[in-house]
Amino acid sequence: QVQLVESGGGLVQAGGSLRLSCAASGRTFSNYAMGWFRQAPGKEREFVARITRSGMSTYYGDSVKGRFTISRDNAKNTVFLQMTSLKPEDTAVYYCAADPRLSSPNYKIGRNYDYWGQGTQVTVSS
């Protein structure tokens, strides 16, 4: 089991930047690939980013590629999402998720992640 707590959300103007953090506790953090998802009002949950256990590989949803960067610090049991060039359409609740599997070919699907944080609100104004 692992517990996840997101932080760093808030209000930012379009074109600005924001960094989200996800602090993990419980099982060994380095044994989990980590992902970020988001959900806007009235919309389906959307894959944002994923990082492998070692942090050597990252993957991004098409809508954020080139603007967002996922990273992790295993010594601090924390995963980050650095968001730049923010757009109003980035407004959503952002969720951190953990995947204990060695390999997850369907990493864009939320149900492949076993543990989730409570979410943090990101609002981008125009």
Solvent accessible surface area in square Angstrom, and as a share of the most:
residue,aa,sasa,rsa
1,Q,119,0.53
2,V,9,0.05
3,Q,99,0.44
4,L,11,0.05
5,V,85,0.49
6,E,7,0.03
7,S,59,0.38
8,G,38,0.36
9,G,30,0.29
10,G,29,0.28
11,L,132,0.66
12,V,24,0.14
13,Q,136,0.61
14,A,48,0.37
15,G,55,0.53
16,G,23,0.22
17,S,58,0.38
18,L,37,0.18
19,R,133,0.48
20,L,0,0.00
21,S,26,0.17
22,C,0,0.00
23,A,54,0.42
24,A,11,0.08
25,S,59,0.38
26,G,62,0.60
27,R,144,0.53
28,T,83,0.48
29,F,4,0.02
30,S,42,0.27
31,N,77,0.39
32,Y,4,0.02
33,A,3,0.02
34,M,1,0.00
35,G,0,0.00
36,W,0,0.00
37,F,2,0.01
38,R,13,0.05
39,Q,74,0.33
40,A,22,0.17
41,P,122,0.77
42,G,92,0.89
43,K,132,0.56
44,E,150,0.67
45,R,108,0.39
46,E,63,0.28
47,F,15,0.06
48,V,0,0.00
49,A,0,0.00
50,R,13,0.05
51,I,4,0.02
52,T,36,0.21
53,R,70,0.26
54,S,77,0.50
55,G,27,0.26
56,M,167,0.75
57,S,44,0.29
58,T,55,0.32
59,Y,82,0.31
60,Y,41,0.16
61,G,8,0.07
62,D,130,0.67
63,S,54,0.35
64,V,0,0.00
65,K,142,0.60
66,G,79,0.76
67,R,33,0.12
68,F,5,0.02
69,T,74,0.43
70,I,4,0.02
71,S,49,0.32
72,R,32,0.12
73,D,45,0.23
74,N,52,0.27
75,A,101,0.78
76,K,146,0.62
77,N,57,0.29
78,T,16,0.10
79,V,0,0.00
80,F,32,0.13
81,L,0,0.00
82,Q,63,0.28
83,M,0,0.00
84,T,49,0.28
85,S,59,0.38
86,L,2,0.01
87,K,85,0.36
88,P,56,0.35
89,E,119,0.53
90,D,0,0.00
91,T,35,0.20
92,A,2,0.02
93,V,42,0.24
94,Y,0,0.00
95,Y,51,0.19
96,C,0,0.00
97,A,0,0.00
98,A,0,0.00
99,D,0,0.00
100,P,41,0.26
101,R,98,0.36
102,L,160,0.79
103,S,83,0.53
104,S,12,0.08
105,P,112,0.70
106,N,81,0.42
107,Y,49,0.19
108,K,107,0.45
109,I,61,0.31
110,G,7,0.06
111,R,190,0.69
112,N,30,0.15
113,Y,6,0.02
114,D,66,0.34
115,Y,35,0.13
116,W,77,0.27
117,G,10,0.09
118,Q,112,0.50
119,G,12,0.11
120,T,17,0.10
121,Q,86,0.38
122,V,0,0.00
123,T,48,0.28
124,V,7,0.04
125,S,43,0.28
126,S,137,0.88
